[in-house]
Amino acid sequence: MTNRPARFFFRRPCPALHAIEISKDERFIVGISNIKYQNPYQLVVFSSTGDLLKKRHVASSEARLTSDQFEHLARAYPIQFAKLKEHHRVYVSGDDYFIDFDAVESSEKAWDYLIAYMVENHLSENFNESVTNSIIWYYANKPEMILNYSGTELVSISLLDPEKQRFVIQMNE
């Protein structure tokens, strides 16, 4: 941080992070991680004052639902649906709903419903997971994070996936 004396910006709990990017204007701090086990979010975005602006869990697969299927999920499995919403595991892209359903226990009926619609992650087909503890979703050697703006508003973050293909995460997904 070139414009500030050496001191803490803020102190906030956050998940384990492997890479941190500070915006050129020093208004945003983006952290990413490939740790999955007991690490609820693999992406966090903070303002330079410490406000948490975005948190996102990343999985290699998710369920892709139409609007009708999404409404059925909400009606048929209200407890699991509430858990998915609470853990920020529902993403909208175009007319589709993408559900990262790791938060649903495999013994629950909602799991059976969602697994029938499982697809590769809509951000990139190149995400992978280990059976132990990691999600390989960005190019670890050099993720090349780019913060994208509309005027002064941060609207998305793009980075390289494990195969060095660029993908974008919207701030308002």
N, CA and C atoms as a LAMMPS dump frame, in Angstrom:
ITEM: TIMESTEP
0
ITEM: NUMBER OF ATOMS
519
ITEM: BOX BOUNDS ff ff ff
-5.0000000000000000e+02 5.0000000000000000e+02
-5.0000000000000000e+02 5.0000000000000000e+02
-5.0000000000000000e+02 5.0000000000000000e+02
ITEM: ATOMS id mol type element x y z
1 1 1 N 0.86 -1.161 0
2 1 2 C 0 0 0
3 1 3 C 0.908 1.225 0
4 2 1 N 0.921 1.925 -1.06
5 2 2 C 1.868 3.022 -1.206
6 2 3 C 1.411 4.309 -0.551
7 3 1 N 0.138 4.512 -0.398
8 3 2 C -0.37 5.793 0.082
9 3 3 C -0.588 5.856 1.58
10 4 1 N -0.236 4.831 2.304
11 4 2 C -0.507 4.805 3.739
12 4 3 C 0.764 4.464 4.508
13 5 1 N 0.856 5.003 5.725
14 5 2 C 1.993 4.592 6.556
15 5 3 C 1.858 3.123 6.931
16 6 1 N 2.944 2.504 7.334
17 6 2 C 2.929 1.087 7.712
18 6 3 C 2.088 0.904 8.969
19 7 1 N 0.901 0.337 8.808
20 7 2 C -0.007 0.04 9.917
21 7 3 C -1.079 -0.898 9.401
22 8 1 N -1.894 -1.402 10.313
23 8 2 C -3 -2.258 9.909
24 8 3 C -4.088 -1.42 9.263
25 9 1 N -4.685 -1.953 8.217
26 9 2 C -5.869 -1.328 7.647
27 9 3 C -7.065 -1.625 8.528
28 10 1 N -7.225 -2.899 8.845
29 10 2 C -8.334 -3.349 9.68
30 10 3 C -8.013 -4.742 10.177
31 11 1 N -8.757 -5.162 11.163
32 11 2 C -8.633 -6.528 11.679
33 11 3 C -10.008 -7.175 11.559
34 12 1 N -10.078 -8.234 10.77
35 12 2 C -11.326 -8.958 10.576
36 12 3 C -11.009 -10.44 10.449
37 13 1 N -11.86 -11.282 11.016
38 13 2 C -11.676 -12.715 10.753
39 13 3 C -12 -13 9.295
40 14 1 N -11.269 -13.914 8.715
41 14 2 C -11.55 -14.306 7.334
42 14 3 C -11.014 -15.713 7.124
43 15 1 N -11.43 -16.355 6.041
44 15 2 C -10.942 -17.709 5.772
45 15 3 C -9.451 -17.697 5.454
46 16 1 N -8.864 -18.884 5.468
47 16 2 C -7.46 -19.018 5.072
48 16 3 C -7.318 -18.576 3.622
49 17 1 N -6.359 -17.717 3.34
50 17 2 C -6.182 -17.167 1.996
51 17 3 C -4.788 -17.49 1.474
52 18 1 N -4.705 -17.746 0.165
53 18 2 C -3.421 -18.035 -0.474
54 18 3 C -2.876 -16.857 -1.26
55 19 1 N -3.763 -16.029 -1.772
56 19 2 C -3.331 -14.871 -2.56
57 19 3 C -4.227 -13.692 -2.216
58 20 1 N -3.621 -12.525 -2.186
59 20 2 C -4.352 -11.293 -1.894
60 20 3 C -4.003 -10.275 -2.97
61 21 1 N -5.014 -9.591 -3.459
62 21 2 C -4.83 -8.529 -4.449
63 21 3 C -5.424 -7.251 -3.869
64 22 1 N -4.673 -6.175 -3.937
65 22 2 C -5.149 -4.87 -3.49
66 22 3 C -5.364 -4.028 -4.736
67 23 1 N -6.536 -3.41 -4.834
68 23 2 C -6.84 -2.619 -6.021
69 23 3 C -5.856 -1.459 -6.153
70 24 1 N -5.661 -1.008 -7.378
71 24 2 C -4.707 0.08 -7.631
72 24 3 C -5.067 1.337 -6.863
73 25 1 N -6.366 1.574 -6.684
74 25 2 C -6.791 2.754 -5.923
75 25 3 C -6.852 2.48 -4.417
76 26 1 N -6.483 1.281 -4.024
77 26 2 C -6.411 0.849 -2.624
78 26 3 C -7.758 0.889 -1.901
79 27 1 N -8.851 0.754 -2.655
80 27 2 C -10.186 0.741 -2.053
81 27 3 C -10.68 -0.664 -1.759
82 28 1 N -10.095 -1.685 -2.42
83 28 2 C -10.585 -3.052 -2.288
84 28 3 C -9.438 -4.023 -2.046
85 29 1 N -9.733 -5.044 -1.265
86 29 2 C -8.783 -6.116 -0.993
87 29 3 C -9.494 -7.424 -1.313
88 30 1 N -8.928 -8.206 -2.232
89 30 2 C -9.518 -9.469 -2.665
90 30 3 C -8.604 -10.601 -2.213
91 31 1 N -9.182 -11.598 -1.567
92 31 2 C -8.42 -12.764 -1.145
93 31 3 C -9.015 -14.032 -1.72
94 32 1 N -8.146 -14.97 -2.122
95 32 2 C -8.605 -16.253 -2.658
96 32 3 C -7.88 -17.395 -1.951
97 33 1 N -8.53 -18.542 -1.939
98 33 2 C -7.984 -19.721 -1.274
99 33 3 C -8.389 -20.976 -2.026
100 34 1 N -7.546 -22.004 -1.944
101 34 2 C -7.927 -23.304 -2.504
102 34 3 C -8.215 -24.322 -1.401
103 35 1 N -8.237 -23.874 -0.151
104 35 2 C -8.575 -24.761 0.964
105 35 3 C -10.089 -24.871 1.054
106 36 1 N -10.573 -26.089 1.177
107 36 2 C -12.011 -26.305 1.226
108 36 3 C -12.484 -26.75 2.611
109 37 1 N -11.815 -27.717 3.201
110 37 2 C -12.258 -28.29 4.467
111 37 3 C -12.224 -27.238 5.57
112 38 1 N -13.336 -27.047 6.234
113 38 2 C -13.506 -26.076 7.309
114 38 3 C -13.102 -24.669 6.885
115 39 1 N -13.259 -24.365 5.631
116 39 2 C -12.987 -23.04 5.084
117 39 3 C -14.223 -22.663 4.274
118 40 1 N -15.147 -21.924 4.854
119 40 2 C -16.443 -21.734 4.22
120 40 3 C -16.417 -20.948 2.911
121 41 1 N -15.404 -20.118 2.712
122 41 2 C -15.364 -19.277 1.514
123 41 3 C -13.977 -19.31 0.896
124 42 1 N -13.948 -19.396 -0.427
125 42 2 C -12.684 -19.408 -1.144
126 42 3 C -12.381 -18.056 -1.797
127 43 1 N -13.328 -17.137 -1.727
128 43 2 C -13.124 -15.779 -2.235
129 43 3 C -13.75 -14.81 -1.249
130 44 1 N -13.013 -13.78 -0.897
131 44 2 C -13.565 -12.693 -0.086
132 44 3 C -13.12 -11.374 -0.692
133 45 1 N -14.006 -10.38 -0.588
134 45 2 C -13.682 -9.025 -1.023
135 45 3 C -14.018 -8.094 0.132
136 46 1 N -13.022 -7.328 0.548
137 46 2 C -13.193 -6.338 1.603
138 46 3 C -12.981 -4.942 1.029
139 47 1 N -13.642 -3.965 1.638
140 47 2 C -13.261 -2.583 1.376
141 47 3 C -12.009 -2.313 2.195
142 48 1 N -11.314 -1.241 1.903
143 48 2 C -10.096 -0.938 2.658
144 48 3 C -10.399 -0.539 4.098
145 49 1 N -11.673 -0.29 4.406
146 49 2 C -12.06 0.01 5.792
147 49 3 C -12.488 -1.242 6.547
148 50 1 N -12.483 -2.39 5.864
149 50 2 C -12.787 -3.651 6.535
150 50 3 C -14.188 -4.179 6.339
151 51 1 N -15.007 -3.497 5.555
152 51 2 C -16.353 -4.008 5.28
153 51 3 C -16.251 -5.209 4.344
154 52 1 N -16.921 -6.301 4.706
155 52 2 C -16.95 -7.483 3.848
156 52 3 C -17.976 -7.247 2.753
157 53 1 N -17.528 -7.147 1.516
158 53 2 C -18.396 -6.837 0.383
159 53 3 C -18.89 -8.08 -0.34
160 54 1 N -18.1 -9.147 -0.306
161 54 2 C -18.497 -10.387 -0.976
162 54 3 C -17.758 -11.551 -0.341
163 55 1 N -18.474 -12.662 -0.24
164 55 2 C -17.86 -13.92 0.17
165 55 3 C -18.461 -14.996 -0.712
166 56 1 N -17.622 -15.92 -1.158
167 56 2 C -18.108 -16.939 -2.094
168 56 3 C -17.404 -18.26 -1.851
169 57 1 N -18.206 -19.293 -1.749
170 57 2 C -17.709 -20.66 -1.706
171 57 3 C -17.555 -21.115 -3.151
172 58 1 N -16.58 -21.95 -3.423
173 58 2 C -16.361 -22.443 -4.784
174 58 3 C -16.343 -23.965 -4.756
175 59 1 N -17.073 -24.571 -5.684
176 59 2 C -17.101 -26.025 -5.845
177 59 3 C -16.893 -26.34 -7.322
178 60 1 N -16.437 -27.532 -7.612
179 60 2 C -16.205 -27.905 -9.009
180 60 3 C -17.502 -28.201 -9.748
181 61 1 N -18.543 -28.535 -9.011
182 61 2 C -19.839 -28.802 -9.642
183 61 3 C -20.934 -28.117 -8.842
184 62 1 N -22.062 -27.974 -9.495
185 62 2 C -23.223 -27.337 -8.883
186 62 3 C -24.46 -27.821 -9.624
187 63 1 N -25.607 -27.52 -9.088
188 63 2 C -26.849 -27.878 -9.773
189 63 3 C -27.304 -26.687 -10.612
190 64 1 N -27.745 -26.971 -11.829
191 64 2 C -28.268 -25.929 -12.719
192 64 3 C -29.776 -26.11 -12.791
193 65 1 N -30.513 -25.097 -12.336
194 65 2 C -31.967 -25.186 -12.283
195 65 3 C -32.618 -24.092 -13.109
196 66 1 N -33.749 -24.435 -13.698
197 66 2 C -34.591 -23.43 -14.331
198 66 3 C -35.361 -22.704 -13.235
199 67 1 N -36.084 -21.695 -13.605
200 67 2 C -36.894 -20.949 -12.636
201 67 3 C -37.93 -21.855 -11.971
202 68 1 N -38.594 -22.704 -12.754
203 68 2 C -39.591 -23.627 -12.192
204 68 3 C -38.946 -24.637 -11.241
205 69 1 N -37.807 -25.169 -11.616
206 69 2 C -37.106 -26.127 -10.751
207 69 3 C -36.632 -25.455 -9.461
208 70 1 N -36.198 -24.21 -9.572
209 70 2 C -35.757 -23.453 -8.401
210 70 3 C -36.93 -23.211 -7.446
211 71 1 N -38.078 -22.843 -8.003
212 71 2 C -39.273 -22.643 -7.174
213 71 3 C -39.695 -23.949 -6.506
214 72 1 N -39.578 -25.065 -7.212
215 72 2 C -39.886 -26.369 -6.622
216 72 3 C -38.945 -26.662 -5.451
217 73 1 N -37.662 -26.385 -5.625
218 73 2 C -36.689 -26.584 -4.544
219 73 3 C -37.099 -25.791 -3.304
220 74 1 N -37.484 -24.54 -3.499
221 74 2 C -37.875 -23.682 -2.37
222 74 3 C -39.124 -24.212 -1.666
223 75 1 N -40.091 -24.694 -2.435
224 75 2 C -41.348 -25.199 -1.851
225 75 3 C -41.177 -26.572 -1.213
226 76 1 N -40.497 -27.467 -1.896
227 76 2 C -40.41 -28.861 -1.445
228 76 3 C -39.405 -29.062 -0.312
229 77 1 N -38.388 -28.225 -0.256
230 77 2 C -37.312 -28.41 0.728
231 77 3 C -36.986 -27.077 1.409
232 78 1 N -37.942 -26.511 2.131
233 78 2 C -37.745 -25.158 2.674
234 78 3 C -36.583 -25.036 3.658
235 79 1 N -36.321 -26.054 4.448
236 79 2 C -35.228 -25.973 5.428
237 79 3 C -33.878 -25.962 4.711
238 80 1 N -33.697 -26.881 3.775
239 80 2 C -32.441 -26.935 3.031
240 80 3 C -32.281 -25.701 2.134
241 81 1 N -33.391 -25.23 1.571
242 81 2 C -33.354 -24.027 0.742
243 81 3 C -32.888 -22.834 1.568
244 82 1 N -33.42 -22.703 2.77
245 82 2 C -33.015 -21.606 3.657
246 82 3 C -31.526 -21.702 3.99
247 83 1 N -31.038 -22.927 4.196
248 83 2 C -29.613 -23.126 4.497
249 83 3 C -28.752 -22.698 3.306
250 84 1 N -29.174 -23.045 2.102
251 84 2 C -28.432 -22.655 0.908
252 84 3 C -28.379 -21.137 0.761
253 85 1 N -29.499 -20.48 1.008
254 85 2 C -29.543 -19.017 0.929
255 85 3 C -28.68 -18.391 2.026
256 86 1 N -28.784 -18.937 3.228
257 86 2 C -28.02 -18.416 4.371
258 86 3 C -26.514 -18.501 4.124
259 87 1 N -26.085 -19.563 3.463
260 87 2 C -24.661 -19.769 3.195
261 87 3 C -24.225 -19.183 1.847
262 88 1 N -25.098 -18.4 1.215
263 88 2 C -24.78 -17.731 -0.052
264 88 3 C -24.361 -18.73 -1.122
265 89 1 N -25.171 -19.76 -1.319
266 89 2 C -24.831 -20.823 -2.271
267 89 3 C -25.727 -20.819 -3.508
268 90 1 N -26.48 -19.752 -3.724
269 90 2 C -27.362 -19.644 -4.882
270 90 3 C -26.845 -18.51 -5.764
271 91 1 N -26.615 -18.818 -7.042
272 91 2 C -26.095 -17.835 -7.981
273 91 3 C -27.008 -17.805 -9.2
274 92 1 N -27.264 -16.613 -9.702
275 92 2 C -28.111 -16.445 -10.878
276 92 3 C -27.228 -16.006 -12.036
277 93 1 N -27.389 -16.678 -13.161
278 93 2 C -26.677 -16.309 -14.376
279 93 3 C -27.647 -16.468 -15.537
280 94 1 N -28.005 -15.357 -16.147
281 94 2 C -29.011 -15.397 -17.203
282 94 3 C -30.337 -15.853 -16.627
283 95 1 N -30.95 -16.857 -17.242
284 95 2 C -32.228 -17.397 -16.766
285 95 3 C -32.052 -18.579 -15.824
286 96 1 N -30.828 -18.953 -15.537
287 96 2 C -30.562 -20.151 -14.742
288 96 3 C -30.143 -19.817 -13.317
289 97 1 N -30.441 -20.763 -12.433
290 97 2 C -29.999 -20.705 -11.046
291 97 3 C -28.951 -21.797 -10.867
292 98 1 N -27.827 -21.425 -10.305
293 98 2 C -26.769 -22.387 -10.029
294 98 3 C -26.656 -22.531 -8.523
295 99 1 N -26.754 -23.763 -8.053
296 99 2 C -26.777 -24.058 -6.624
297 99 3 C -25.524 -24.843 -6.258
298 100 1 N -24.695 -24.246 -5.42
299 100 2 C -23.53 -24.93 -4.848
300 100 3 C -24.063 -25.646 -3.618
301 101 1 N -24.326 -26.942 -3.741
302 101 2 C -25.083 -27.637 -2.694
303 101 3 C -24.23 -28.417 -1.705
304 102 1 N -22.968 -28.042 -1.547
305 102 2 C -22.138 -28.635 -0.494
306 102 3 C -22.737 -28.433 0.892
307 103 1 N -23.517 -27.375 1.065
308 103 2 C -24.101 -27.072 2.38
309 103 3 C -25.239 -28.02 2.741
310 104 1 N -25.716 -28.798 1.77
311 104 2 C -26.805 -29.751 2.011
312 104 3 C -26.191 -31.114 2.319
313 105 1 N -26.617 -31.714 3.392
314 105 2 C -26.12 -33.048 3.755
315 105 3 C -26.607 -34.081 2.74
316 106 1 N -25.77 -35.055 2.436
317 106 2 C -26.141 -36.059 1.438
318 106 3 C -27.299 -36.935 1.894
319 107 1 N -27.601 -36.935 3.173
320 107 2 C -28.725 -37.73 3.673
321 107 3 C -30.064 -37.006 3.51
322 108 1 N -30.039 -35.755 3.096
323 108 2 C -31.271 -34.984 2.959
324 108 3 C -31.856 -35.163 1.559
325 109 1 N -33.181 -35.134 1.482
326 109 2 C -33.87 -35.335 0.199
327 109 3 C -33.514 -34.255 -0.82
328 110 1 N -33.235 -33.046 -0.37
329 110 2 C -32.862 -31.978 -1.298
330 110 3 C -31.604 -32.35 -2.078
331 111 1 N -30.711 -33.1 -1.45
332 111 2 C -29.489 -33.556 -2.128
333 111 3 C -29.855 -34.392 -3.351
334 112 1 N -30.776 -35.339 -3.166
335 112 2 C -31.198 -36.195 -4.279
336 112 3 C -31.792 -35.367 -5.411
337 113 1 N -32.575 -34.35 -5.043
338 113 2 C -33.178 -33.483 -6.053
339 113 3 C -32.093 -32.715 -6.815
340 114 1 N -31.161 -32.124 -6.09
341 114 2 C -30.136 -31.286 -6.714
342 114 3 C -29.124 -32.088 -7.524
343 115 1 N -28.769 -33.268 -7.047
344 115 2 C -27.741 -34.047 -7.75
345 115 3 C -28.222 -34.475 -9.143
346 116 1 N -29.516 -34.559 -9.325
347 116 2 C -30.06 -34.904 -10.643
348 116 3 C -29.787 -33.806 -11.676
349 117 1 N -29.49 -32.602 -11.207
350 117 2 C -29.237 -31.463 -12.098
351 117 3 C -27.778 -31.006 -12.048
352 118 1 N -26.895 -31.873 -11.572
353 118 2 C -25.498 -31.497 -11.379
354 118 3 C -24.786 -31.277 -12.713
355 119 1 N -24.04 -30.175 -12.779
356 119 2 C -23.221 -29.821 -13.938
357 119 3 C -21.877 -29.294 -13.423
358 120 1 N -20.94 -29.105 -14.335
359 120 2 C -19.684 -28.466 -13.948
360 120 3 C -19.977 -27.023 -13.554
361 121 1 N -19.114 -26.444 -12.748
362 121 2 C -19.306 -25.073 -12.298
363 121 3 C -19.482 -24.151 -13.498
364 122 1 N -20.468 -23.26 -13.412
365 122 2 C -20.772 -22.392 -14.549
366 122 3 C -19.684 -21.347 -14.812
367 123 1 N -18.796 -21.12 -13.861
368 123 2 C -17.713 -20.16 -14.066
369 123 3 C -16.612 -20.737 -14.95
370 124 1 N -16.336 -22.03 -14.766
371 124 2 C -15.303 -22.705 -15.557
372 124 3 C -15.474 -24.214 -15.435
373 125 1 N -15.302 -24.899 -16.529
374 125 2 C -15.349 -26.368 -16.503
375 125 3 C -14.027 -26.959 -16.028
376 126 1 N -13.05 -26.12 -15.752
377 126 2 C -11.719 -26.598 -15.377
378 126 3 C -11.473 -26.658 -13.873
379 127 1 N -12.499 -26.441 -13.071
380 127 2 C -12.33 -26.549 -11.621
381 127 3 C -12.295 -28.026 -11.239
382 128 1 N -11.453 -28.367 -10.259
383 128 2 C -11.347 -29.74 -9.757
384 128 3 C -11.271 -29.718 -8.243
385 129 1 N -11.596 -30.849 -7.636
386 129 2 C -11.499 -30.97 -6.188
387 129 3 C -10.733 -32.226 -5.835
388 130 1 N -10 -32.147 -4.738
389 130 2 C -9.361 -33.348 -4.213
390 130 3 C -10.338 -34.01 -3.251
391 131 1 N -10.09 -35.242 -2.917
392 131 2 C -10.961 -35.932 -1.965
393 131 3 C -10.627 -35.543 -0.536
394 132 1 N -9.579 -34.789 -0.363
395 132 2 C -9.183 -34.417 0.991
396 132 3 C -9.585 -32.995 1.337
397 133 1 N -8.894 -32.012 0.809
398 133 2 C -9.064 -30.687 1.369
399 133 3 C -9.027 -29.54 0.385
400 134 1 N -8.873 -29.761 -0.886
401 134 2 C -8.668 -28.595 -1.73
402 134 3 C -9.61 -28.535 -2.916
403 135 1 N -9.821 -27.304 -3.366
404 135 2 C -10.552 -27.006 -4.584
405 135 3 C -9.559 -26.292 -5.501
406 136 1 N -9.332 -26.848 -6.651
407 136 2 C -8.389 -26.262 -7.597
408 136 3 C -9.221 -25.464 -8.589
409 137 1 N -9.321 -24.161 -8.346
410 137 2 C -10.223 -23.331 -9.149
411 137 3 C -9.536 -22.129 -9.783
412 138 1 N -8.29 -21.886 -9.442
413 138 2 C -7.537 -20.807 -10.075
414 138 3 C -6.11 -21.282 -10.33
415 139 1 N -5.435 -20.594 -11.231
416 139 2 C -4.056 -20.941 -11.564
417 139 3 C -3.176 -20.486 -10.405
418 140 1 N -2.724 -21.434 -9.612
419 140 2 C -2.053 -21.125 -8.349
420 140 3 C -0.734 -20.371 -8.531
421 141 1 N 0.003 -20.65 -9.607
422 141 2 C 1.293 -19.98 -9.794
423 141 3 C 1.147 -18.483 -10.001
424 142 1 N 0.091 -18.084 -10.687
425 142 2 C -0.136 -16.665 -10.964
426 142 3 C -1.59 -16.489 -11.401
427 143 1 N -2.505 -16.282 -10.45
428 143 2 C -3.926 -16.206 -10.799
429 143 3 C -4.302 -14.99 -11.646
430 144 1 N -3.442 -13.981 -11.68
431 144 2 C -3.683 -12.781 -12.488
432 144 3 C -5.068 -12.193 -12.248
433 145 1 N -5.342 -11.843 -11.006
434 145 2 C -6.621 -11.216 -10.669
435 145 3 C -6.722 -9.844 -11.32
436 146 1 N -7.88 -9.578 -11.891
437 146 2 C -8.182 -8.265 -12.461
438 146 3 C -9.495 -7.805 -11.853
439 147 1 N -9.498 -6.603 -11.314
440 147 2 C -10.716 -6.022 -10.758
441 147 3 C -11.334 -5.145 -11.832
442 148 1 N -12.61 -5.393 -12.141
443 148 2 C -13.308 -4.692 -13.214
444 148 3 C -14.32 -3.716 -12.625
445 149 1 N -14.374 -2.533 -13.202
446 149 2 C -15.195 -1.451 -12.668
447 149 3 C -16.198 -0.952 -13.696
448 150 1 N -17.285 -0.394 -13.179
449 150 2 C -18.203 0.435 -13.948
450 150 3 C -18.15 1.786 -13.257
451 151 1 N -17.454 2.72 -13.852
452 151 2 C -17.168 3.976 -13.161
453 151 3 C -16.237 3.676 -12.001
454 152 1 N -16.681 3.989 -10.786
455 152 2 C -15.864 3.694 -9.598
456 152 3 C -16.36 2.466 -8.85
457 153 1 N -17.437 1.847 -9.342
458 153 2 C -18.017 0.678 -8.67
459 153 3 C -17.326 -0.607 -9.131
460 154 1 N -16.878 -1.408 -8.167
461 154 2 C -16.306 -2.72 -8.476
462 154 3 C -17.451 -3.642 -8.881
463 155 1 N -17.429 -4.151 -10.114
464 155 2 C -18.538 -4.972 -10.607
465 155 3 C -18.175 -6.444 -10.765
466 156 1 N -16.889 -6.742 -10.954
467 156 2 C -16.506 -8.145 -11.11
468 156 3 C -15.007 -8.313 -10.878
469 157 1 N -14.656 -9.564 -10.705
470 157 2 C -13.257 -9.948 -10.547
471 157 3 C -13.011 -11.061 -11.55
472 158 1 N -11.942 -10.959 -12.295
473 158 2 C -11.609 -12.059 -13.202
474 158 3 C -10.235 -12.595 -12.828
475 159 1 N -10.05 -13.877 -13.077
476 159 2 C -8.778 -14.525 -12.815
477 159 3 C -8.645 -15.74 -13.71
478 160 1 N -7.481 -16.334 -13.673
479 160 2 C -7.217 -17.501 -14.506
480 160 3 C -7.606 -18.772 -13.773
481 161 1 N -8.261 -19.689 -14.5
482 161 2 C -8.581 -20.996 -13.924
483 161 3 C -7.334 -21.889 -14.009
484 162 1 N -7.386 -23.12 -13.53
485 162 2 C -6.193 -23.984 -13.537
486 162 3 C -5.597 -24.224 -14.925
487 163 1 N -6.405 -24.072 -15.97
488 163 2 C -5.921 -24.255 -17.343
489 163 3 C -5.558 -22.926 -17.999
490 164 1 N -5.448 -21.877 -17.198
491 164 2 C -5.089 -20.52 -17.636
492 164 3 C -6.14 -19.892 -18.545
493 165 1 N -7.397 -20.292 -18.353
494 165 2 C -8.511 -19.675 -19.064
495 165 3 C -9.143 -18.637 -18.13
496 166 1 N -9.383 -17.436 -18.632
497 166 2 C -9.924 -16.37 -17.803
498 166 3 C -11.422 -16.579 -17.578
499 167 1 N -11.857 -16.382 -16.338
500 167 2 C -13.274 -16.425 -15.996
501 167 3 C -13.584 -15.238 -15.098
502 168 1 N -14.874 -14.952 -14.952
503 168 2 C -15.316 -13.748 -14.246
504 168 3 C -16.303 -14.113 -13.148
505 169 1 N -16.125 -13.491 -11.989
506 169 2 C -17.077 -13.605 -10.884
507 169 3 C -17.696 -12.23 -10.689
508 170 1 N -19.007 -12.159 -10.861
509 170 2 C -19.723 -10.898 -10.683
510 170 3 C -19.868 -10.581 -9.199
511 171 1 N -19.774 -9.332 -8.846
512 171 2 C -19.958 -8.938 -7.445
513 171 3 C -21.404 -9.15 -7.004
514 172 1 N -22.352 -9.012 -7.909
515 172 2 C -23.773 -9.108 -7.547
516 172 3 C -24.429 -10.402 -7.993
517 173 1 N -23.663 -11.469 -8.165
518 173 2 C -24.248 -12.731 -8.648
519 173 3 C -25.236 -13.303 -7.658
